[in-house]
Amino acid sequence: MRTSQEGVDLIRHFEGCYLKAYLCPANVWTIGYGHTKNVHPDDEIDKEQAEALLIEDLEEFEDYVNALVEIDLEQHQFDALVSWTFNLGPTNLRESTLLNRINYGPVSDVSFQIQRWTRAGGKVLQGLVKRRAAEAALWQNLNWREFV
């Protein structure tokens, strides 16, 4: 599966586009739409490069979700999970109760599990609270924009 435009829109909304490298709340150098690999403090890119990095990153995180999830997902569920994994990483997905609930149930617990992950640097961040609410809404096939 690949991320739909709706999923890409959610990721773009919450990541924002930064053309100069910055330290994210988790103290990781980041650029573009949440790109973190090989980013250095003085890096700068243009919008076209940011879009190319997003496409590359999405493919990587889609592959993680496709490999780790053992059930068939609907498009909106896949999009929500790719956004979550894009933000939190494949190790967190692999080791999470969230993945366990997706694969083995109860699936009714998935929205709650998505919303548990709201901390960065040990602190609850309102941006993550909103993102997780939007991802949980998308998982349930609701309009995620109402939760922003």
C-alpha positions as CSV (number, residue, x, y, z in Angstrom):
1,M,0.0,0.0,0.0
2,R,1.0,3.6,-0.5
3,T,-0.1,6.7,1.3
4,S,-3.1,8.6,-0.2
5,Q,-3.1,12.3,-0.7
6,E,-5.2,12.6,2.5
7,G,-2.4,11.0,4.5
8,V,0.3,13.1,2.8
9,D,-1.8,16.2,3.7
10,L,-1.9,15.2,7.3
11,I,1.8,14.6,7.5
12,R,2.6,17.9,5.7
13,H,0.2,19.8,8.0
14,F,1.9,18.5,11.2
15,E,5.5,18.4,10.0
16,G,5.4,21.8,8.4
17,C,8.1,22.6,5.8
18,Y,11.4,24.1,7.1
19,L,14.0,24.9,4.5
20,K,16.7,25.4,7.2
21,A,17.8,22.7,9.6
22,Y,16.4,23.0,13.1
23,L,16.4,21.0,16.3
24,C,13.1,19.4,16.9
25,P,11.6,19.0,20.4
26,A,13.2,15.5,20.6
27,N,16.6,17.2,20.0
28,V,17.1,15.8,16.5
29,W,18.3,17.9,13.6
30,T,15.5,18.1,11.1
31,I,14.8,19.7,7.7
32,G,12.0,19.8,5.1
33,Y,8.9,17.9,6.2
34,G,10.4,16.1,9.2
35,H,13.4,14.6,7.4
36,T,16.1,13.6,9.9
37,K,18.7,11.4,8.1
38,N,22.1,13.0,7.7
39,V,20.9,16.5,8.6
40,H,23.5,19.0,9.9
41,P,23.0,22.3,11.7
42,D,23.9,24.5,8.8
43,D,21.9,22.6,6.1
44,E,19.5,24.4,3.8
45,I,17.3,23.1,1.0
46,D,14.7,24.5,-1.4
47,K,11.0,23.5,-1.6
48,E,11.6,21.1,-4.4
49,Q,14.2,19.2,-2.4
50,A,11.9,19.2,0.6
51,E,9.2,17.5,-1.6
52,A,11.7,15.0,-2.9
53,L,12.8,14.1,0.6
54,L,9.2,13.7,1.7
55,I,8.5,11.2,-1.1
56,E,11.7,9.3,-0.2
57,D,10.8,9.2,3.5
58,L,7.2,8.2,2.8
59,E,8.3,5.2,0.8
60,E,10.6,4.1,3.7
61,F,7.8,4.4,6.3
62,E,5.2,2.8,4.1
63,D,7.5,-0.1,3.7
64,Y,7.8,-0.4,7.5
65,V,4.1,-0.4,8.0
66,N,3.5,-2.8,5.1
67,A,6.1,-5.2,6.7
68,L,4.9,-5.0,10.3
69,V,1.1,-5.0,9.9
70,E,-0.3,-8.5,9.5
71,I,-3.9,-7.6,8.7
72,D,-5.4,-5.9,5.7
73,L,-5.8,-2.2,6.3
74,E,-8.2,0.2,4.7
75,Q,-6.6,3.2,3.1
76,H,-7.5,5.6,5.9
77,Q,-6.1,3.2,8.5
78,F,-2.9,2.8,6.5
79,D,-2.5,6.6,6.2
80,A,-3.0,7.2,9.9
81,L,-0.4,4.5,10.7
82,V,2.1,5.8,8.2
83,S,1.8,9.3,9.8
84,W,2.3,7.9,13.3
85,T,5.3,5.9,12.2
86,F,6.7,8.8,10.2
87,N,6.7,10.8,13.4
88,L,7.7,8.2,15.9
89,G,9.8,5.7,13.9
90,P,9.6,2.0,13.1
91,T,11.2,0.8,16.3
92,N,8.4,2.4,18.3
93,L,5.9,0.8,16.0
94,R,7.5,-2.6,16.1
95,E,7.6,-2.6,20.0
96,S,4.3,-0.9,20.6
97,T,1.0,-2.1,22.1
98,L,-0.5,-0.3,19.1
99,L,0.9,-2.8,16.6
100,N,-0.1,-5.6,18.9
101,R,-3.7,-4.4,18.9
102,I,-3.7,-3.9,15.1
103,N,-2.4,-7.4,14.5
104,Y,-4.1,-9.3,17.2
105,G,-6.9,-7.1,18.6
106,P,-8.9,-5.7,19.9
107,V,-8.8,-3.3,17.0
108,S,-11.3,-1.2,18.9
109,D,-8.4,-0.2,21.1
110,V,-6.3,1.2,18.3
111,S,-7.4,4.8,18.4
112,F,-6.6,4.9,22.2
113,Q,-3.2,3.4,21.5
114,I,-2.4,6.0,18.8
115,Q,-3.2,8.8,21.2
116,R,-0.9,7.6,24.0
117,W,2.2,8.8,22.2
118,T,2.2,12.6,23.0
119,R,5.6,13.1,24.6
120,A,8.9,14.4,23.3
121,G,11.9,14.9,25.5
122,G,9.8,13.6,28.4
123,K,7.1,16.3,28.1
124,V,3.6,16.2,26.7
125,L,3.5,18.5,23.7
126,Q,0.2,20.0,22.6
127,G,1.3,19.6,18.9
128,L,1.6,15.9,19.5
129,V,-1.7,15.7,21.3
130,K,-3.3,17.3,18.2
131,R,-1.5,15.2,15.8
132,R,-2.4,12.0,17.6
133,A,-6.0,13.1,17.8
134,A,-6.0,13.7,14.0
135,E,-4.3,10.3,13.3
136,A,-6.9,8.6,15.6
137,A,-9.7,10.4,13.7
138,L,-8.2,9.3,10.3
139,W,-7.9,5.8,11.6
140,Q,-11.7,5.9,12.3
141,N,-12.3,7.4,8.8
142,L,-13.3,10.8,10.4
143,N,-12.3,14.2,9.1
144,W,-8.9,14.6,10.8
145,R,-9.0,18.4,10.1
146,E,-11.7,18.8,12.7
147,F,-9.2,17.7,15.4
148,V,-6.4,20.2,14.5
